């Protein structure tokens, strides 16, 4: 039973010459220290914004909001099963004791047994347990210290927050501002604390009440913190244990460490007494490096996005060790499901999973039939996402939060023990996902779109409001609207501006301090006035359909790639569907390509002997710079080259037509 007196805020005024002193009394059976610190940080952020904007409506203030803003209570829900036993480290500790020499972790640099991994993790835990900080931010590259740090944080009774070394210091500072006095643990600190010859000190046996802190796109224009409870994490982990065939398994860790799928990979592998293969940043997005790793270590389980899996259709038949391929985080169409199912070995099960960060990674899955037969008219429509995992419920409801019958379209709501924020947990809470869907009688839930403005691009959930808020930090921006253009998976910003001749490639560099790289629009265009709906709001649908202005002055289209490296790059661009008119003074994204195409381009170049990495391409400021990197790369084998055009009358204003004539 909730009692408002279980949380009390005190404010003491010691006079004009002294600051106000605040303190909090709370019931430990209801609130954890990490939750109180998160609430306190939010209160401070709100107070700062109120001082900055004293006349603003509080709901419009740019502060992160918690899970409760999308929760409702529904008294008629059927009961759930028993609350899971909350110790997601239990199986891991048992493996350390009963099977210490079993391989727990494989990285590019080393292989660790459960015994070695736990020895190092306990040394980190002993150090952290002496600190008062409840949230530990871990900034570490994708090596063994990343998992050592996580296990040490948990066994110290603390809550981890993972930061990416690829993000800017400003981005790190923005995320840390949501936490009250977090402790920053880095790769260097972990390395200094680990001593293989020293026995770990005895620890106070504590269990973390929160499994991890992460961030997702918020509706207010800022990242939204999501604090995932140990109960929620344990419940989802038990669902995977029941259905994902985890016994004697080897898991490929592909997802970025700042995304919730990372935590799913850890739960299904090391926390289940199984083996994790942790890819480094270069291996993770390079099919030419990734495929041999799957074969070398006989990987049995892998979760990725549909778009990335489709890059490997030629390689999938050879990956006979794969028992389970899970695709999620993005729409799986029937045509994509058919292509993957046909390419996979017959004994490999293909799953389409669905879940949200706020509901602890996964809530449902659908097993793709083998063989799969489909009607031509639904090739590009989405496949089902199936039925819920244990102790979770998926509801389709109308605008009045009334449940709809099978076949009726409505918003999808999730209930159960896996709701991330278990503050004052009750079994009558539901979370509004923002997804639209309906129930199919045989295949379960089918999603058809969004009920809000959030976007899914290449498996990443993006909130345009967060990007628009960042754009307003640029002094020449009056108003901005961000959309996904209808012709491709690319973010486009439309801007009312005081500078009609702004240089977007130059200006977008300032956004890297405020946004992750995937959320920065590839193109931006000035607009005199925004199209409006009948209610006077910006018409985002009209903007998404709006023709893009020509971006290249004629003088910048006259570059002809005559060097072998430039010709190879041009050929790879054509193979992956690059636009007809290329600007060689711009990078790949600014030329209209999306992430999956960029990965494929790097793969094609490497297949033809050019030694270049995805990181090098992503950091290049122009296609000319990529070609120069290829020239310096000293290919391992004779690269694919093309004859130089011999006709002096080539139309120098149309590069790709001329090159295409030579290629054909």
C-alpha positions as CSV (number, residue, x, y, z in Angstrom):
1,X,0.0,0.0,0.0
2,X,1.4,3.4,-1.0
3,X,1.9,5.9,1.8
4,X,2.9,9.4,0.7
5,X,4.8,9.8,4.0
6,X,7.3,7.1,2.8
7,X,9.1,9.9,0.9
8,X,9.6,13.2,2.5
9,X,11.6,16.2,1.3
10,X,13.0,18.6,4.0
11,X,14.2,22.1,3.3
12,X,16.0,24.1,6.0
13,X,16.7,27.9,5.8
14,X,19.7,28.9,7.9
15,X,19.5,32.6,7.1
16,X,20.5,34.9,4.3
17,X,24.2,34.3,4.6
18,X,23.8,30.5,4.3
19,X,22.6,28.2,1.6
20,X,19.3,26.3,1.8
21,X,19.9,22.7,3.0
22,X,17.8,19.9,1.6
23,X,17.4,16.3,2.8
24,X,15.3,13.4,2.0
25,X,13.7,10.7,4.2
26,X,12.6,7.6,2.4
27,X,11.5,4.0,3.1
28,X,14.2,1.6,1.9
29,X,11.6,-1.1,1.3
30,X,10.0,1.1,-1.4
31,X,13.0,3.2,-2.7
32,X,16.6,2.4,-3.5
33,X,19.5,4.8,-3.0
34,X,20.0,4.9,-6.8
35,X,16.4,5.8,-7.4
36,X,16.5,8.6,-4.8
37,X,19.6,10.0,-6.4
38,X,18.0,9.9,-9.8
39,X,14.9,11.7,-8.5
40,X,17.1,14.3,-6.7
41,X,19.1,15.0,-9.9
42,X,15.8,15.4,-11.8
43,X,14.6,17.8,-9.2
44,X,17.8,19.9,-9.5
45,X,17.5,20.0,-13.3
46,X,13.9,21.1,-13.0
47,X,14.7,23.8,-10.5
48,X,17.5,25.1,-12.9
49,X,15.1,25.2,-15.8
50,X,12.4,27.0,-13.8
51,X,14.9,29.7,-12.9
52,X,15.9,30.0,-16.6
53,X,12.3,30.0,-17.8
54,X,10.1,31.4,-15.0
55,X,7.1,31.9,-17.3
56,X,7.2,28.5,-19.1
57,X,4.6,25.8,-18.7
58,X,6.4,23.1,-16.7
59,X,5.5,20.3,-19.1
60,X,7.3,22.1,-21.9
61,X,10.6,22.5,-19.9
62,X,13.5,20.7,-21.5
63,X,14.2,18.2,-18.8
64,X,14.2,14.4,-19.0
65,X,11.0,12.6,-17.9
66,X,10.8,9.2,-16.4
67,X,8.8,6.2,-17.3
68,X,5.8,7.2,-15.3
69,X,4.8,9.8,-17.9
70,X,3.7,7.0,-20.1
71,X,2.2,4.7,-17.5
72,X,-1.4,4.2,-16.7
73,X,-3.3,2.0,-14.2
74,X,-5.8,-0.5,-15.3
75,X,-7.7,-2.4,-12.6
76,X,-9.1,-5.2,-14.8
77,X,-5.8,-6.8,-16.0
78,X,-5.4,-10.5,-15.5
79,X,-2.9,-11.5,-12.8
80,X,0.7,-12.2,-13.6
81,X,2.8,-15.1,-12.3
82,X,5.0,-15.1,-9.3
83,X,7.6,-12.3,-9.0
84,X,10.9,-13.8,-10.1
85,X,13.7,-14.5,-7.5
86,X,15.8,-11.4,-7.8
87,X,19.4,-12.4,-8.2
88,X,20.5,-12.2,-11.8
89,X,24.1,-13.0,-10.8
90,X,23.2,-16.4,-9.2
91,X,23.9,-18.5,-12.3
92,X,27.1,-16.6,-13.0
93,X,28.4,-17.2,-9.5
94,X,27.5,-20.9,-9.7
95,X,29.5,-21.2,-13.0
96,X,32.5,-19.5,-11.3
97,X,32.3,-22.1,-8.5
98,X,31.4,-25.3,-10.4
99,X,32.9,-24.7,-13.8
100,X,35.8,-22.2,-13.2
101,X,37.9,-23.2,-16.2
102,X,35.0,-22.9,-18.7
103,X,35.6,-20.0,-21.2
104,X,33.5,-17.0,-20.2
105,X,34.8,-14.2,-22.5
106,X,36.6,-14.0,-25.8
107,X,37.9,-10.7,-27.1
108,X,40.4,-9.7,-29.9
109,X,43.1,-9.5,-27.3
110,X,42.5,-12.3,-24.8
111,X,40.3,-15.2,-23.6
112,X,39.2,-15.4,-19.9
113,X,37.7,-18.3,-18.0
114,X,35.0,-17.7,-15.4
115,X,37.7,-18.0,-12.7
116,X,39.9,-15.4,-14.3
117,X,37.0,-13.1,-15.0
118,X,35.7,-13.3,-11.5
119,X,39.1,-12.8,-9.9
120,X,39.5,-9.4,-11.7
121,X,35.8,-8.4,-11.2
122,X,36.1,-9.0,-7.4
123,X,39.1,-6.7,-7.2
124,X,37.1,-3.9,-8.9
125,X,34.1,-4.7,-6.6
126,X,36.3,-4.4,-3.5
127,X,37.5,-0.9,-4.5
128,X,34.0,0.3,-5.5
129,X,32.3,-1.0,-2.3
130,X,34.3,1.5,-0.3
131,X,32.7,4.4,-2.2
132,X,29.5,6.1,-1.3
133,X,28.5,6.6,-5.0
134,X,25.6,4.4,-6.1
135,X,25.8,5.0,-9.8
136,X,29.1,4.1,-11.5
137,X,29.6,5.4,-15.1
138,X,31.9,3.0,-17.0
139,X,33.9,4.6,-19.9
140,X,35.8,1.7,-21.6
141,X,36.4,0.5,-25.1
142,X,35.1,-2.9,-26.2
143,X,37.7,-5.1,-24.5
144,X,37.8,-7.5,-21.5
145,X,37.8,-4.6,-19.0
146,X,34.3,-3.6,-20.1
147,X,32.8,-6.8,-18.8
148,X,35.2,-6.9,-15.8
149,X,34.0,-3.4,-14.9
150,X,30.3,-4.3,-15.2
151,X,30.6,-7.5,-13.0
152,X,32.7,-5.5,-10.5
153,X,30.1,-2.8,-10.3
154,X,27.2,-5.3,-9.8
155,X,29.1,-7.2,-7.1
156,X,29.8,-4.0,-5.2
157,X,26.0,-3.4,-5.1
158,X,26.2,-0.4,-7.5
159,X,24.4,0.5,-10.7
160,X,26.3,0.7,-13.9
161,X,25.9,3.4,-16.7
162,X,27.8,2.6,-19.8
163,X,29.4,5.5,-21.8
164,X,30.8,5.2,-25.3
165,X,34.3,6.3,-26.1
166,X,33.0,7.3,-29.6
167,X,30.8,10.0,-28.0
168,X,32.1,13.4,-27.2
169,X,33.0,14.7,-23.7
170,X,30.0,17.1,-23.9
171,X,27.7,14.1,-24.6
172,X,29.1,12.3,-21.6
173,X,28.7,15.4,-19.4
174,X,25.1,15.7,-20.6
175,X,24.2,12.1,-19.6
176,X,26.1,12.4,-16.3
177,X,24.1,15.5,-15.3
178,X,21.1,13.2,-14.8
179,X,22.9,11.4,-12.0
180,X,23.7,12.6,-8.5
181,X,27.5,12.3,-7.8
182,X,28.2,9.4,-10.2
183,X,31.7,7.8,-10.0
184,X,33.5,7.6,-13.3
185,X,35.3,4.3,-13.8
186,X,37.7,4.1,-16.8
187,X,39.7,1.5,-18.6
188,X,42.9,2.9,-17.2
189,X,41.6,2.7,-13.6
190,X,40.4,-0.9,-14.1
191,X,43.8,-1.8,-15.5
192,X,45.5,-0.3,-12.5
193,X,43.3,-2.1,-10.0
194,X,43.7,-5.6,-11.5
195,X,46.5,-7.7,-9.9
196,X,46.5,-11.3,-11.0
197,X,48.8,-12.3,-8.1
198,X,46.7,-10.7,-5.4
199,X,43.7,-12.4,-3.8
200,X,40.5,-10.3,-3.8
201,X,39.5,-8.9,-0.5
202,X,36.3,-10.2,1.2
203,X,33.2,-8.3,0.1
204,X,30.0,-7.4,1.9
205,X,27.4,-9.7,0.2
206,X,25.1,-7.1,-1.5
207,X,22.8,-7.4,-4.4
208,X,22.2,-4.5,-6.8
209,X,18.6,-3.3,-6.6
210,X,19.0,-1.7,-10.1
211,X,20.5,-3.7,-13.0
212,X,21.6,-0.7,-15.1
213,X,21.0,2.9,-16.0
214,X,20.6,3.7,-19.7
215,X,19.2,6.4,-21.9
216,X,16.7,6.6,-24.7
217,X,15.1,9.4,-26.8
218,X,12.9,11.6,-24.7
219,X,9.8,13.5,-25.8
220,X,11.1,16.8,-24.3
221,X,14.1,17.2,-26.6
222,X,16.6,15.7,-24.2
223,X,17.7,12.1,-23.5
224,X,15.5,10.2,-21.1
225,X,17.1,8.2,-18.3
226,X,15.7,4.7,-17.8
227,X,16.6,2.9,-14.6
228,X,16.1,-0.9,-15.1
229,X,15.4,-2.7,-11.8
230,X,16.9,-6.1,-10.9
231,X,13.4,-7.5,-10.9
232,X,12.8,-6.4,-14.5
233,X,16.2,-7.7,-15.7
234,X,15.8,-11.0,-13.9
235,X,12.3,-11.5,-15.4
236,X,13.4,-10.9,-19.0
237,X,16.5,-13.1,-18.4
238,X,14.3,-16.0,-17.2
239,X,12.1,-15.6,-20.4
240,X,15.2,-16.0,-22.6
241,X,16.3,-19.0,-20.6
242,X,13.0,-20.7,-21.3
243,X,12.9,-20.1,-25.1
244,X,16.3,-19.3,-26.4
245,X,18.1,-22.7,-26.0
246,X,20.9,-21.3,-24.0
247,X,22.6,-24.5,-22.9
248,X,26.1,-25.0,-24.2
249,X,25.9,-21.8,-26.2
250,X,28.4,-19.2,-27.5
251,X,27.0,-15.7,-28.0
252,X,28.3,-13.0,-30.4
253,X,28.1,-9.5,-28.8
254,X,27.4,-7.2,-31.7
255,X,25.2,-4.3,-30.4
256,X,26.8,-1.1,-29.3
257,X,27.4,-1.0,-25.5
258,X,25.1,2.1,-25.1
259,X,22.1,0.2,-26.4
260,X,19.9,-2.1,-24.3
261,X,20.6,-5.2,-26.6
262,X,24.1,-5.2,-25.1
263,X,22.6,-6.0,-21.7
264,X,20.6,-8.8,-23.3
265,X,23.7,-10.4,-24.8
266,X,25.4,-10.3,-21.4
267,X,22.4,-11.9,-19.6
268,X,22.1,-14.7,-22.1
269,X,25.8,-15.5,-22.1
270,X,28.0,-14.9,-19.1
271,X,25.1,-14.4,-16.6
272,X,23.8,-17.7,-17.8
273,X,27.1,-19.6,-17.4
274,X,27.8,-19.5,-21.1
275,X,30.4,-17.9,-23.4
276,X,30.5,-14.3,-24.8
277,X,32.5,-13.3,-27.9
278,X,32.9,-9.5,-27.5
279,X,33.6,-7.8,-30.9
280,X,35.8,-4.7,-30.9
281,X,34.6,-1.6,-32.8
282,X,36.2,-2.5,-36.1
283,X,35.1,-6.1,-36.0
284,X,31.5,-5.2,-35.1
285,X,30.6,-3.4,-38.3
286,X,32.9,-5.1,-40.8
287,X,31.3,-8.2,-42.4
288,X,34.7,-9.3,-43.7
289,X,36.0,-9.5,-40.1
290,X,32.8,-10.6,-38.4
291,X,32.0,-13.7,-40.5
292,X,35.3,-15.5,-39.9
293,X,34.9,-14.8,-36.1
294,X,31.5,-16.5,-36.1
295,X,33.1,-19.5,-37.9
296,X,36.3,-19.6,-35.8
297,X,34.6,-19.6,-32.4
298,X,31.6,-21.7,-33.5
299,X,29.1,-19.0,-32.4
300,X,25.6,-20.4,-31.7
301,X,23.6,-17.3,-30.9
302,X,23.6,-13.9,-32.5
303,X,21.3,-10.9,-32.2
304,X,21.5,-8.1,-34.9
305,X,19.3,-5.9,-37.0
306,X,17.5,-7.1,-40.1
307,X,19.4,-4.6,-42.3
308,X,22.8,-5.8,-41.1
309,X,21.8,-9.5,-41.4
310,X,20.8,-9.0,-45.0
311,X,24.3,-7.8,-45.8
312,X,25.5,-11.4,-45.0
313,X,23.0,-13.4,-47.1
314,X,25.9,-14.8,-49.2
315,X,27.8,-15.9,-46.0
316,X,24.9,-17.2,-43.9
317,X,24.8,-20.7,-45.5
318,X,28.3,-21.3,-44.3
319,X,27.6,-20.4,-40.7
320,X,26.4,-23.9,-39.7
321,X,27.3,-23.4,-36.0
322,X,24.5,-20.8,-35.6
323,X,21.5,-22.3,-33.7
324,X,19.6,-19.1,-33.3
325,X,19.7,-15.8,-35.2
326,X,17.6,-13.1,-33.6
327,X,16.8,-9.9,-35.6
328,X,15.2,-6.9,-33.9
329,X,15.3,-3.2,-33.2
330,X,13.9,-2.5,-36.6
331,X,11.1,-3.6,-39.0
332,X,11.5,-7.1,-40.5
333,X,9.5,-7.3,-43.7
334,X,8.2,-10.5,-45.2
335,X,10.6,-10.2,-48.1
336,X,13.6,-9.8,-45.7
337,X,12.4,-12.7,-43.6
338,X,12.2,-14.9,-46.7
339,X,15.7,-13.9,-47.9
340,X,17.2,-14.6,-44.4
341,X,15.3,-17.9,-44.0
342,X,16.4,-19.2,-47.4
343,X,20.0,-18.2,-46.7
344,X,20.3,-19.7,-43.2
345,X,21.2,-23.3,-42.6
346,X,18.1,-25.5,-42.1
347,X,18.9,-26.1,-38.4
348,X,19.2,-22.4,-37.6
349,X,16.1,-20.9,-36.0
350,X,15.2,-17.3,-37.0
351,X,13.4,-15.1,-34.5
352,X,11.9,-11.6,-34.9
353,X,12.1,-10.0,-31.5
354,X,10.3,-6.9,-30.2
355,X,11.0,-4.7,-27.1
356,X,11.6,-1.3,-25.7
357,X,14.4,0.0,-23.5
358,X,11.7,1.1,-21.0
359,X,10.4,-2.5,-20.8
360,X,13.8,-4.2,-20.4
361,X,15.0,-5.1,-23.9
362,X,12.5,-7.8,-25.2
363,X,8.8,-8.3,-24.6
364,X,7.9,-10.7,-27.4
365,X,9.2,-12.8,-30.3
366,X,8.0,-14.6,-33.5
367,X,9.5,-17.7,-34.9
368,X,9.9,-17.4,-38.7
369,X,8.6,-20.6,-40.2
370,X,10.8,-22.9,-42.2
371,X,10.1,-23.1,-45.0
372,X,8.4,-19.7,-45.3
373,X,5.8,-19.1,-48.0
374,X,4.3,-15.7,-48.5
375,X,1.9,-13.8,-50.8
376,X,3.4,-11.3,-53.2
377,X,1.1,-8.5,-52.1
378,X,2.6,-8.4,-48.6
379,X,6.3,-8.6,-49.5
380,X,7.1,-5.2,-48.1
381,X,4.7,-5.3,-45.1
382,X,6.0,-6.1,-41.6
383,X,6.1,-9.6,-40.2
384,X,4.5,-10.3,-36.8
385,X,6.3,-9.9,-33.5
386,X,4.5,-12.8,-32.0
387,X,3.4,-13.3,-28.4
388,X,4.8,-12.0,-25.0
389,X,7.6,-13.5,-23.0
390,X,6.6,-14.9,-19.5
391,X,5.2,-12.4,-17.0
392,X,4.6,-9.8,-19.7
393,X,1.4,-8.7,-21.5
394,X,0.9,-6.9,-24.8
395,X,-2.3,-5.0,-25.1
396,X,-3.8,-3.2,-28.1
397,X,-6.0,-0.4,-26.9
398,X,-8.0,2.5,-28.2
399,X,-7.6,6.2,-27.3
400,X,-9.6,5.6,-24.1
401,X,-7.3,2.8,-23.0
402,X,-9.9,0.1,-23.7
403,X,-8.7,-3.2,-25.0
404,X,-9.5,-3.9,-28.7
405,X,-10.6,-7.2,-30.2
406,X,-8.4,-9.3,-32.5
407,X,-7.8,-7.6,-35.9
408,X,-8.6,-4.0,-34.6
409,X,-5.8,-1.4,-34.9
410,X,-4.7,0.5,-31.8
411,X,-1.7,1.5,-29.7
412,X,0.4,-1.2,-28.2
413,X,0.7,-1.2,-24.4
414,X,3.0,-3.4,-22.3
415,X,2.4,-4.7,-18.8
416,X,4.3,-7.0,-16.5
417,X,7.4,-7.4,-14.3
418,X,9.8,-6.2,-17.0
419,X,8.7,-2.5,-16.8
420,X,12.0,-0.8,-16.3
421,X,11.0,1.5,-13.4
422,X,9.6,-0.6,-10.6
423,X,9.2,2.4,-8.2
424,X,6.0,1.7,-6.3
425,X,5.5,-1.3,-8.6
426,X,1.9,-2.6,-8.9
427,X,0.6,-5.3,-11.3
428,X,-2.0,-2.9,-12.9
429,X,0.5,-0.7,-14.7
430,X,0.8,-0.5,-18.5
431,X,3.4,1.3,-20.6
432,X,2.4,3.1,-23.8
433,X,4.9,2.1,-26.5
434,X,3.8,4.6,-29.2
435,X,3.6,1.7,-31.7
436,X,0.4,1.0,-33.6
437,X,-0.6,-2.6,-34.2
438,X,-3.2,-5.3,-34.2
439,X,-3.5,-9.0,-33.1
440,X,-3.4,-11.7,-35.7
441,X,-5.2,-14.9,-34.4
442,X,-2.3,-17.3,-35.3
443,X,0.8,-15.1,-35.5
444,X,0.2,-12.7,-32.6
445,X,0.9,-9.0,-32.6
446,X,1.7,-7.2,-35.9
447,X,3.1,-3.6,-35.9
448,X,2.2,-1.2,-38.6
449,X,3.7,2.2,-37.6
450,X,4.0,4.8,-34.9
451,X,1.4,6.8,-33.0
452,X,4.0,9.6,-32.3
453,X,6.9,11.3,-34.1
454,X,9.7,8.9,-33.1
455,X,11.6,7.3,-35.9
456,X,13.4,4.0,-36.3
457,X,16.4,4.3,-38.7
458,X,18.8,1.3,-39.2
459,X,17.6,-0.2,-35.9
460,X,18.1,3.0,-33.9
461,X,15.3,4.8,-32.1
462,X,15.5,8.5,-32.8
463,X,13.4,11.3,-31.4
464,X,13.3,14.3,-33.8
465,X,12.5,16.6,-30.9
466,X,15.9,15.9,-29.3
467,X,17.6,16.9,-32.6
468,X,15.5,20.0,-33.1
469,X,16.4,21.1,-29.6
470,X,20.1,20.7,-30.4
471,X,19.7,22.6,-33.6
472,X,18.3,25.6,-31.7
473,X,21.6,25.9,-30.0
474,X,23.0,27.2,-33.3
475,X,22.7,31.0,-33.3
476,X,21.5,31.3,-36.9
477,X,18.6,28.8,-36.4
478,X,15.2,30.3,-35.8
479,X,13.1,27.1,-36.0
480,X,13.8,23.6,-37.1
481,X,11.9,20.4,-38.0
482,X,13.6,17.0,-38.5
483,X,12.1,14.2,-40.7
484,X,13.0,11.0,-42.3
485,X,12.9,11.6,-46.0
486,X,10.5,9.3,-47.9
487,X,13.0,8.3,-50.5
488,X,15.6,6.7,-48.2
489,X,16.5,6.1,-44.5
490,X,18.1,9.5,-44.0
491,X,17.5,12.3,-41.5
492,X,16.8,15.7,-43.1
493,X,16.5,19.0,-41.2
494,X,14.4,21.9,-42.5
495,X,15.5,25.2,-41.0
496,X,14.1,28.7,-40.7
497,X,17.3,30.7,-40.5
498,X,18.9,34.1,-40.5
499,X,21.7,32.8,-42.8
500,X,20.2,31.5,-46.0
501,X,23.7,30.4,-47.3
502,X,24.8,28.4,-44.2
503,X,27.4,25.7,-44.8
504,X,25.8,22.6,-43.4
505,X,28.9,20.2,-43.5
506,X,30.7,22.9,-41.4
507,X,27.9,23.7,-39.1
508,X,26.9,20.1,-38.4
509,X,30.3,19.6,-36.7
510,X,29.0,21.6,-33.7
511,X,26.2,19.1,-33.1
512,X,28.6,16.2,-32.3
513,X,29.0,17.8,-28.9
514,X,25.2,17.6,-28.3
515,X,24.1,14.4,-30.1
516,X,25.4,10.9,-31.0
517,X,26.6,10.7,-34.6
518,X,23.6,8.6,-35.8
519,X,21.2,11.4,-34.7
520,X,22.9,14.2,-36.7
521,X,20.9,15.0,-39.9
522,X,22.8,14.2,-43.1
523,X,21.4,17.2,-44.9
524,X,19.8,20.5,-43.9
525,X,17.9,23.0,-46.1
526,X,16.6,26.5,-45.5
527,X,12.8,26.9,-45.7
528,X,10.9,30.2,-45.7
529,X,7.9,28.8,-43.8
530,X,6.8,25.4,-42.6
531,X,3.7,23.6,-44.0
532,X,1.0,23.5,-41.3
533,X,-1.7,21.1,-40.4
534,X,-5.4,22.1,-40.0
535,X,-4.6,22.6,-36.3
536,X,-1.7,25.0,-37.1
537,X,1.1,22.6,-36.2
538,X,4.1,21.8,-38.4
539,X,3.1,19.2,-41.0
540,X,5.9,16.6,-40.7
541,X,4.3,14.3,-43.2
542,X,4.4,17.0,-45.8
543,X,8.0,17.8,-45.0
544,X,8.9,14.1,-45.4
545,X,7.5,14.1,-48.9
546,X,9.0,17.5,-49.9
547,X,11.4,17.3,-52.8
548,X,15.0,18.0,-51.7
549,X,16.7,21.0,-53.3
550,X,19.7,20.5,-55.4
551,X,22.8,20.7,-53.2
552,X,25.7,20.7,-55.5
553,X,26.9,23.8,-57.5
554,X,27.9,22.8,-61.0
555,X,31.6,23.5,-60.3
556,X,31.8,20.8,-57.7
557,X,30.4,18.0,-59.9
558,X,33.3,18.0,-62.4
559,X,35.6,15.6,-60.5
560,X,36.4,12.5,-62.5
561,X,37.9,9.6,-60.6
562,X,40.8,8.6,-62.7
563,X,43.1,7.0,-60.1
564,X,42.6,3.3,-59.4
565,X,41.5,4.0,-55.8
566,X,38.9,6.6,-56.8
567,X,37.6,4.3,-59.6
568,X,37.2,1.5,-57.1
569,X,35.3,3.7,-54.7
570,X,33.0,5.0,-57.5
571,X,32.3,1.4,-58.6
572,X,31.4,0.4,-55.0
573,X,29.2,3.4,-54.7
574,X,27.2,2.4,-57.8
575,X,26.9,-1.2,-56.6
576,X,25.2,-0.1,-53.4
577,X,22.7,2.3,-55.0
578,X,24.4,5.7,-54.5
579,X,22.6,8.7,-55.9
580,X,23.3,9.6,-59.6
581,X,24.8,13.0,-58.8
582,X,27.7,12.7,-56.3
583,X,29.6,15.4,-54.6
584,X,33.2,14.3,-54.1
585,X,33.8,17.2,-51.7
586,X,31.2,15.7,-49.3
587,X,31.1,12.6,-47.2
588,X,29.0,9.5,-47.8
589,X,26.2,10.5,-45.6
590,X,26.0,14.0,-47.1
591,X,25.7,12.2,-50.5
592,X,22.5,10.5,-49.4
593,X,23.7,7.1,-48.3
594,X,22.6,5.5,-45.0
595,X,24.5,3.4,-42.5
596,X,23.9,0.0,-44.0
597,X,25.0,1.2,-47.4
598,X,28.2,2.6,-45.9
599,X,29.0,-0.7,-44.3
600,X,28.4,-2.5,-47.6
601,X,30.7,-0.1,-49.4
602,X,33.5,-0.8,-47.0
603,X,32.9,-4.5,-47.4
604,X,33.1,-4.3,-51.2
605,X,36.3,-2.4,-51.0
606,X,37.9,-4.9,-48.6
607,X,36.7,-7.8,-50.8
608,X,38.7,-6.3,-53.6
609,X,41.9,-5.9,-51.5
610,X,41.7,-2.3,-50.3
611,X,42.8,-2.1,-46.6
612,X,40.4,0.4,-45.1
613,X,38.2,0.3,-42.0
614,X,34.7,1.5,-41.4
615,X,36.0,4.0,-38.8
616,X,38.3,5.6,-41.4
617,X,35.5,6.0,-43.8
618,X,33.1,7.5,-41.2
619,X,35.8,10.0,-40.1
620,X,36.5,11.1,-43.6
621,X,35.2,14.5,-44.6
622,X,34.8,13.8,-48.3
623,X,34.8,11.1,-51.0
624,X,38.1,12.6,-52.2
625,X,39.6,11.9,-48.7
626,X,38.3,8.3,-48.8
627,X,40.0,7.8,-52.2
628,X,43.2,9.2,-50.8
629,X,43.1,6.8,-47.9
630,X,42.6,3.9,-50.4
631,X,45.7,5.1,-52.3
632,X,47.7,5.0,-49.1
633,X,46.3,1.6,-48.0
634,X,48.6,-0.7,-50.0
635,X,46.1,-3.3,-51.0
636,X,46.9,-6.9,-50.2
637,X,46.0,-8.1,-53.6
638,X,45.5,-6.5,-57.0
639,X,42.5,-4.3,-56.6
640,X,39.7,-4.1,-59.1
641,X,40.5,-1.2,-61.4
642,X,39.0,0.2,-64.6
643,X,40.3,1.7,-67.8
644,X,40.7,5.5,-67.9
645,X,38.1,7.1,-70.2
646,X,39.7,7.6,-73.7
647,X,37.1,9.9,-75.2
648,X,38.1,13.5,-75.0
649,X,34.5,14.6,-75.6
650,X,33.2,13.2,-72.3
651,X,30.6,15.3,-70.7
652,X,32.6,16.5,-67.7
653,X,29.4,17.6,-65.9
654,X,28.1,14.1,-65.5
655,X,30.7,12.0,-63.8
656,X,28.8,8.8,-63.2
657,X,27.3,8.5,-66.7
658,X,30.8,8.7,-68.2
659,X,32.1,6.1,-65.7
660,X,29.1,3.9,-66.3
661,X,29.8,3.9,-70.1
662,X,33.3,2.6,-69.5
663,X,32.2,0.0,-67.0
664,X,29.6,-1.5,-69.3
